[in-house]
Amino acid sequence: MKYTDKTARTFSALIGLTLVLSQPLFAQIPTGTPRSDEPINLNSTADIIIYVVLPLAIIVLGIFWWFFYKKPKNKKDKNKGMD
């Protein structure tokens, strides 16, 4: 059986529609899980660390890794071709 572009697009659309419509099923909070509908309390040290410091640290470390570990390899590869 040969698949055409139309068949692939239809199949992809059906899979996407199924995933979008089943989202409320996967978004339910399990029973017994603590839940709070209150906004983040920035007076709490734990909330500041979890929601501000850790994401910023991950972003800064990612940028540091990109510029200091990823770029020099590319420069070395360019220099090898010039020798």
C-alpha positions, 0 to 999 in steps of 0.5 A: 500500500502506497501512502500519498502526501494527502494520506500523510497530511490527513493522518497527521491532522487526525493525530493532532486533533486527537492530542488537542481534544484529549488534553483535558484528560492529561491535565487533571491533577491526581488525587492526594496531590497538594493544590493551590490556586493562589499566585506565587508568594514572593515573600517566601524564600523557597518560592523565590529560589524555585521560580526565579533563581533556578530558571535564571541559573539554567539560562545563564549556564546554558548561555555560558555553555554555548559560548565557551564550549560550543563555539571554540570547537567550530573555530578549531574546525574552521582553522583546520581547513585554512592550514 
